[in-house]
Amino acid sequence: MLAVEKSHEMALFKHDDVVLVRQSVRTAAVEIGLSLVDQTRIVTAASELARNTVVHGGGGLARIETIRDTTKRGLRLTFEDHGPGIRDLELAMKDGYTSGGGLGLGLGGAKRLSSEFHIESQVGEGTRVTITRWKG
Amino acid sequence: MDKIPILHVGPFLLVTIQVDMHDRLALTLQDDLTTQIVSHRARGVLIDITALDIVDSFIGRMLSNIAGMAKILDAETVVVGMQPSVAVTLVELGLSLPGIRTALNVDRGMDLLRASRESEGPIVGSREIT
C-alpha cells in the first residue's frame, strides 16, 4: 500500500520557478532524511525535469509528494505540462539527443538519478514525468 | 539585474558562486567572464563552486563553455571546491566536464594556474625562420 503523507504543487513557468522547485525538493528531501548524496541526486534530477517543463513544455506544474509504503519512505516528484509532447520517447531518453540545444542529458540523466522513473507523453497534449527516490 | 562579482587577482580572475543560479544568471556570468578576460588580459580563471549544492547539465555546460571560450582567449580555467556529493551526481548524470581542470580548493587552484603560467616561459616575441 502506498500512502501519500504530504503533497505540494508549484507552478513552473519561469526560470526562477526552477530555482524555487529545487529549493522545495531539497527541503522535502531533508525532511524525510535522505542522505546528502541522495538529496543531491533528487534535486539535480528535479532541476533537469523542471527545466524541461519550462523550456520544452511551455510551462506547467511540479508536484512534490512525501510517500510511504509498508517498509520505507520516499519522495515522489511529478512534472506536468500541456506542451507539444514528445514524438519519440525512446529517442528522447537517449543520452546526447536534444531538441533544445542542451546537452541531451536531461531525461536519461534524471532516470539514472532516481529509484523509479515513469514518463507519459502524448503529441499535442503534453508530457508527465514522475520520479521517486526511496530512502535507504 | 543580478550579477555574480568577478574579482581580479593579479593576472587571474576569481569568481565565487554563492547563489542558487537561475539559467539567465549563468549565461550572464559566461558573457561577463569572456569580456573581462579580454579587457584585463587575464591568463587564468578560477571558479569557486564550494557553495553550489548541485551542478546540473545546464551549469555543467556553462562551466565547459567558459573553459572553452577562455582557452580560445588564451586563458586557463580551473574549477575548485566541488562537493563530493556533487561529483558523484555529475558522473551519474553523465557529465564529464570536458576541458575543465579542477582543484580541491582556491589555494591549490591558484597554484595550478601559476604553475601552468610559469611553464609557458617568457614570451620572446615572434619566431622567425632562418
Interface residues (C-beta under 8 A of the other chain):
Chain A: H15 D16 V18 V19 R22 Q23 R26 L36 V37 Q39 T40 R41 V43 T44 S47 E48 R51 D95 G102 L103 L105 G106 G108 G109 R112 L113
Chain B: D20 M21 H22 D23 R24 D53 I54 V55 D56 S57 F58 G60 R61 Q83 P84 S85 V86 V88 T89 E92 L93 G94 L95
